[in-house]
Amino acid sequence: MRYLWMVLLVFTFVACGGDKLASVNGRTVTKEEFDSYLKDKHIQSTDEKRRAALLDQYLQGLALAAAVEKSGLVDQKLIAAQVKQYRDELLISSYFDQVLKDKIDEEAVRAYYEKHQADYTEKQIHVAHILFRTHALMTEEQRKTKREAAQKAYEQVKGGKPFADIAKQSSEDKTSAQNNGDMGWIKEGGLDKRFADAAFKLEVGAVSEPVESAFGFHIITVLEGPRTITQPLTTVAANIRNTLKTEAQKAETEKLLSSIKVMIR
C-alpha cells in the first residue's frame, strides 16, 4: 500500500509540472537530483513502474537519514568532515578520469613500447642444477658439510658420471631432480644474482664448480642458449598504461598545484 502511495505521489508531482518529484522533511527532491543518483548507480530505466520503485527506495534512504540526523545521536561535525573528504577525493578522481582518458590511447601505448623496448627484452639460458640446500640458521659446520657434498657431486660429474643421474640421486631441489635437474629457461639477473651470473658465464654443456646462492650450493650446467626474448606489446600494454597514467597524473597534479596558493597560519 505504501509503495502504491509513493507511486501516486511521484506521478502527482510530475503531472503538476516543474522539476520537483517529492519532499522529504521539507527538503525538495528534484528530477535532476534523482537522475544523477541513477547515473551514479549506472541504472537506466524507461520503465515508469521500475523508475517509481527506485524513487521510492531513494526517498526511503533520504527519510531514514533525516530521521537519524534529527535523533541527535550522531556526531554531525565528524560526518560532515568525512563527507567533505570523500567529496574532495571523488572530485579529484573524476577530474583525472576525465583529463587522462584521451591522453593514454593505443598510439601513446605503442610509442612508449617502441621507445622502451629494451625494458621488455631479456636474455635467457636453459639450465639444470644439482642443489644442496642451506638456510640462515645453519651452523658453520653444517654449511661446511653441504659445501663438501656439493664439491663431491661436482667431482663425480667431472669424473664422467652423468649429470642427470647425480641430480636425480642427490639434488635437494626435488622438483627439478625429477627432471634430471632441469630448471627450464632463466633470465639474466633472475633468481639469485650469484646463480644467474655464474650460469651466464658457462658455455653450453659446461659444468660449474659449486656456486653459493641464497638457496644453497649449486652445480650448474647449461643445456641451451643463450636466446633473447622480447615480450609482445599485448603482454605489457596494461603495465604501460599504468605507467603513462602515473606520469601524466603527476604532471597534471604539479600543474594544478602551481595554480593554487597554500598558506599555513
Secondary structure, 3 states (H helix, E strand, C coil): CHHHHHHHHHHHHHHCCCCEEEEECCEEEEHHHHHHHHHHCCCCCCCHHHHHHHHHHHHHHHHHHHHHHHHCCCCHHHHHHHHHHHHHHHHHHHHHHHHHCCCCCHHHHHHHHHHCHHHHEEEEEEEEEEEEECCCCCCHHHHHHHHHHHHHHHHHHHCCCCHHHHHHHHCCCHHHHCCCCEEEEEECCCCCHHHHHHHHCCCECCECCCEEECCEEEEEEEEEEEEEEECCHHHHHHHHHHHHHHHHHHHHHHHHHHCCCCCCC
